[in-house]
Amino acid sequence: MNATYKRPLSVLFLLVLALFLAACGGSAEPESSDTAADTTTEETADTVTTETTEETAVTPSEGPVTVTMWYHGAGNEVERNILLGIVEDFNASQDQWAVEIQDFPQESYNESIVAAALAGDLPDIIDVDGPVMPNWAWSGYMSPLELPEGTLDDFLPGAIGMWDGQVYSVGLWDAAIGMFARRSVLEGNNIRIPTLDKPWDLAEFDAALETLQATGDFEFALDVGMAWTGEWYPYAFSPLMQSFGGDIIDRSTFTTAEDVINGDEAVAFGEWWQSLFERGLVPGTSQDGADRDTGFIDGKYALQWNGNWAALAALDAFGDDLLFLPAPDFGNGSRIGAGSWQFGVSANSAHKDGANAFIAFAIQDEYLAAFSDGIGLVPATRSAAALTENYAPGGPLEVFFELSSAQATLRPPTPAYLSAALTFEKALADIANGADVLEALDAAADEINTDIEANNGYGFDGSVVGSDIQNDAIANP
């Protein structure tokens, strides 16, 4: 996810990618994330070259061996220059490996990876959006990381990409959402300021919205960002459903969405979600993008559900009056989304030792801090945060590290997520526009299950593999 995380992959890109996959014999979903829709079928996955080529022997007389890396951020000069600096440092630090980068525009990056995988021509190091990684690992594009023991002990959970019990990717940053508010507005309307230890519950949050709307001072009490589409929906809104106790897919088995996306808790969320629009508390799906970008600062919205990438502009506008509040707790824990762009190693790399060595080098605190200072996102470790301008103790954005540490909930780590994310987006947009809640969620469950069945469970057989959303660490601290 970059500092302008609005559509972690655009819907247009996802449709293009789906057509591409279909043309390749497969079947066909937001900088984290803009990635949600290239469900690779088993047939396609089976065509990928997954055999590991023998590691190339290196002798001093041969000089450094080239390790290739593909990167999604062409055009993002700040981010790209930091990465190039890390590559230069790594190449100068030893004489066995020489990393070379090829960068791509984010809009075409995932499509390029899929095409290279089908041709058996992936680079050694892959740049991958967190929620996409399980699909690529399942499809045979990636191999588990081989990092020294304890390397990731202090990393935020959202920066670690897990699949099938193994670490496949690691990120140099994460992103976090908070409720933007002004102290003067809340105190002036006798609304309690929530804390991480005591967030708003459903009744208190709903009452605050009604109170703020009734003042007549704002066009809407809350802006949730309906102008943004694609990955914004599952990243920003599925944690709200999960806080009610629903989810996109049953995480205990990853083989069904039945009674999860359309269970009682999810339906309760859907009814509340729809009521926000019916009561005129939030802008609808026709919200103008410019209003989303500046409406809170311009005074159109009393509260805004937004990410740390937008925090500095709001701080410039409101200074000490600005608050970044935790997500409400609707009964199943206070939650926000997690997972952004990460580095991994391709399955057919001939230089896995070199690829892993570079990744281990790149995730040193000094580089995590450099990315945070450069692009504004959350550093992946607390020790790196201490080195930054904004996230160090007492820094203006320190709270976002705490929010990410305490509330972050990964989008379902399953290959099925890419298709399910699009289905979730459609269901929530339809409900916002007045569709019958139960019918919309039932249809979503059917669509997700059909995709899972068509792909033989995406590697899951129905056995219990973990906790569902109602029994995880946030639900049961």
N, C-alpha and C positions, 0 to 999 in steps of 0.2 A: 504494500500500500504506500503510495507516496503522499506528499504533503497536500495534494489536491484530490484526495480520495473521495471521488463522487460516484464513480461507477466502477468499482473494483473489478469485469469485462462488459463492454456495452452489449446490449441485446442484439444490435445489428451484427456485431462481430460474432456473437454466439450462433446466430442463425447462419451466417456464412460458414462458420466452422462445422455446424451440424450438416450443412449441405456437402461440405468437403468430405466429412467422414462417410456420409451415405454414398458418395461417389466412389469411395475407396472400399466399399463392400461392408461397411459397418452400419450401425443405426445411431440415429441420434436420439446447456445453460450457459459479482460483480464484480488498482492497483487495488487487490484484494482489495487490488483486488478488484477486479473487473473481470471476473472469471467465472462464469458459471455455466457453461453449457456445452461441453463437448463430451458427452457420455460415450466412452469407447466400448463397443460391444466385444463379446468374447471372440467373435470371428476376427475383428480387427486386431484385438490384443494378441491373438495367436500368430498374426503375421509379423509381429515385431521381432527383430533379431535380439535375443536376450542372452545368447551365449557370451560368456566373458572371455575376451581375448587375453592371451597371456600377457602379463606385465612385461613391458619392454626392459630388457637389461640395460643398465647405464654404466658406462665406464668413464673415467676421467677424460680419456682421449676423445670421446664422442661429444663432449660438451653437454649443456642442458637439453633435456627433452622437452618439446613443446607440449603444454597442456592447454587444450582449447576450452574456452568458456563462452557461453551465450548469455546475453543480458538484455532485459526488457526495456531499459530506460533511455533509448536513443532520444535525444531532444531535451532530456532533463540534465542540463549541463552541470548543476551543482552536485547532484547525486553521482553522475558519471565521473566527474573529476575526482571525487573522493574515492570511488572504486578504483580508478586508474592509479591513484596514489598508493593504495594498498597493494595493487599488483606490482608496481615498481619496487615497493619496499620488500615484498616477498621475493621477487626475482633477484634483488640485490643481497638478500639474506642468506642465500645458498646457491650452489652451482649445479644442482641436479635437475631442477625443473624450471621452465620458463612459461608462465601463464600468458596466453594471448586472448584478448577479448574481441568478440564480434557482437555489436549491439544492434537491436531491432526496435522499431517503434512498438509500444505496448500493444497497439491495436492488432498487429500481425504476429506478435511473438508466439502465442500459443499455437496458432496454425502452423508456424514454421517448425515448432517442436514436433507436432504430430506428423508432419510430412517427413521430417528427418528420421523419426522413429520408424515409420513405415519403410523407409529406404535403408534402414540400418546405418544411418550416418549421423548419429547424435554427437554433440561435443562431449568432452570429458566432464565438464561442470555445467550443471543445469540451474538456471534461475527459475524458481517455481513459486507460484502463489500458494499460500498455505492450504486453503481448502481444496485446491486442485491436486495437491500432491498424492493423496491416496489413490486417485484414479490413475495417475501416471505410474505409480508404483505397482498397482494391480495389473496394469497393461504391460508391464515389463520394460518400461522406459528407464527405471531408476533402480539403484542398488542401495542397501543400507549403508549409512555412514560408518566409518571406522575411525573414531576419534579416541584420544587417550581417555582412560577411565576418569570420571569426575569432571570432565571438561564442561558439561552442561548443568552441573549441580545448582548453580545460582541463576540460571536463566528463567525468565518468565515462561510459564507454560505455553502461552500463545506463540512464542518464538521457536518452539520445538515441534517438528513435524513427525508424528508417529504413525506407523502403519503396521498392522499385524505384529504388534509387540516390539517393533524395532524402530530406531530413529533413522529416518530417511532424509531429513532436511533440517536446517537450522537458520534462523533469521537474525539479522543484525539489529533489528528494531521490531516494535509492535505498535499498534495504534489503539487508542482508547476513546470511548464515548463518555460524555458526562452531560448533566442537565445544566445548561448555561442559565444563570439567573442574576438578578441584581439585588443586593442586600437591601437597598432602600425600598425597592418595590415589595419585597416579602415583608419586611418589618412594617412598612406603611399600611399593609393590609392584614397585619396580625397573623401572618403565616409562619409557622415554625420552620427554622432552617434545619434541614435534615443533616445527619452525619453518616459516616460509614457504619458506625455501631448502631445507629438508630435511623435508618432511612424512612422515608414516607411509606406507609402502607397504602393499599388501594383506596380506602375510604378517605384518608387524609390527602392523598394526591388528587383524587377526584374533586374533593371539596376545595382544594387550592385552585384548581382550574376554573371551577364555577365562580369562585370569588374574584379571580383575576379578570375573567370575562365580563363579569357584572360591573366592574369599575367603569367600563366604557373608554378606558385609556388606551386600549389595544385592539387591533383588528381581530387578533386571535390570542387566546391565552397561551397556546403552545404551538410551536413549529416542529414537526417531526421530520420534515425533509421530503415531502411527497414529490417535489420536483426532480429528485434524484431517483434513478431506477436501477435495474440490474442488481449487482451484488449488494447495494445499499440495503435492499429489503431484508435479505437473510442476515446480513451483518448487523443491522441496526434494530430490526423488528423481531427477529426470531428470539432474541434474549427476553423480550417482553412476554412472548408466548410461553417461553420456558419458565419465566418467573411465575406464571399462572400454574405451571405443571404440565403443559403440553410440549410438543416438540415436532420437528420435521420428520424424524425417523426414530423408531425405538432403538436406543443405543445399547440395550442389553443384548440384542442379537444382530441388529442392522439388517434384518430381513423383512421388515414390515413397517408401514406407517399407520396401519389400522389401529384404532383406539388410542392413537398418539397425536396425530395431526387433526383427528376428528373426534377425540375423546371428550369427556365432559369438561376437563380443564381447558382444552383448546377451544371448545365452543364458548366457554365463559369468556376467554380472551377475545374471541371473534366478536361476540356481542358487545363487549366493552369497546373494542376497537371501532366497530361501526358506530357506536353511540358518540364517539368523539366528533365524527363528521356530521352526524344528525343534529347534535347540539351546537354545532358551529364553533367548537372549541379549537379546531385545527384547520389549516388550509387543506383543500382536497387535492385530487390527483392532477388537476389543471394548474397547480401552483406555478407561478413564473420563476424561472431559475434565478433571476436577479433578486427577487424577494427572498429566496432561500439564502442567497449569499450575504445579503446585507440587511434583511428585514429585522433581525434582532437588534443590530446596531442602530438601525433607523427608528426603532421604537414601535414597530408594527406588532411585535410578538413579545409577550411578557417572559416566556421561557423558550428555550430552544434545545432540542436533542441533537447534539453535534459532537464532532470529534476534536481531538487535541490539535489537529492540523489547522483548525479555525480559531484557536484560542488566542493567539497573539494579537490578531486584529481586534478582537473583542476587548482584550486588555488595554490596547491603545485607546479604545473608545471610552472605557468605563473605569479603568484603573482599579483602585482598591474597592470599588463598589461591586466589582464582578465576582461572582461565585461559580465554582464548578462543583456541582452537587452529584452525589451517587444516584444510581438508578433506583427507582422505587422497588420495594419488595411486595409483590402481589401474592405472596403466600408460599412460594417455593424458592426463596432466596433472591437477593438483589444481583442482577446480572447485566453484563455488557458483552459485546462480541470480542473475538480475539483471532489472531492469525493473519500474517501478512506475507510479503515476498521473502523467500528463503533460498539458500544454496543447497544443492544436492549433487550426487554423482550419477552419471548415466550407467545403465546396466552393461552396455557393451564398450565401456571405456577400456582402453589398453593401458591407461595410466592411473589407475585408481589410487595408488600410493601418492602420486603427485597431487591429484584432485583433493584427496583428504588432507594432505599436508597444507594446501592453500587454504581450505576452509578453516582448519584449526588455527592457522595464522590470522585469518581475517576476522575472527571473532574475539580477538583481544580487546580489552576494555577501551584502549585508546582509539580504536577504530569504531567501536560501538558509539563512543562519545562523539567522534567526528561526524558520523552520520546524523546523530541526534541534533547537534548544533547546526549542521548544514541543512537538513530538511525538516527539522522540527518534530520528529516522531519520538516515541518512547524508547529509550535505550533498553536493550534486552536484559541487562543485569543491574542490580542495585549499585554495585561498585562502579560501573560505567556511568550510571546516573549521577553519582557524586562528582564526576569529572566535568559535567555539562553545565552550561549557563542557565538552562531553564528547569532542569529536573533535579538538581542538587538540593540537599536539605535547605529549606527556606526559599528555594527558587519559585518563580511564578507558576510553573506547571508541575511542581512536585506532586500535587494531588493526583495527576493522571497516572503516575507510576503506581501510587497506592490503589487507585481504582482498578488498574489492570491486574495488580497482584491479588486483590481480594475478590473481584467480581467477574473476571474474564471467563467466558464460556466458549469453547471452540465450536464452530459449526460442525455438524456431524462428520467425523473423520471416516468416511466411507466413499468408495468410488461412485456410489449412487448419488452422492450429494450434488454433482454437477447438473444432473437432470432435475433432481428434487428442488434445487434452489429456484429454478425457473417456475416450477409448479407452485411453490410457496409464494413467489412474487405475484403470480397471476391471481391466486386465491385472495391474497390480502388486498390487491388493487380492486378486485371484483367486490369484495365485502365493503371496502371504503366507498364504492360507487353504488351500494344499495342491494347487492345480491343477497339471497338467503344464506345465512351463515352456515347452517348445517349442510345445505346442498353444496356450497362451495368447498367446504372442508372434506366432505365425503368424496367429491370428485377429485380433490387433490390426493387423498389417500389411495383411491383407485389408480390414478395415473402413476404415482410413485411405485406402488406395488407391481403394476404391469411392467414397468421398466426393470425393477429388481428381478422379477421372474424371468424376463426375457434375457437377462444376463446371468442366470443361474446363481443368483444371490451375491454376485460380485465377490465370490470367494468365501462367503459366510454360509454356514450350513444350518443355522437355526439354533446352534448351541449358545448358551449364555457366555458372553465374552467380556461383560463389564456391567456397570450400573446404568440404569435408565436415568432420565433427567430428574426424577423424583427421589432418587436415592444416591445422588452424587455428593461430592464434598461440600458444595455450596448449599444444597438442600439440607444436608445433615452435618453442619460444621462441628 
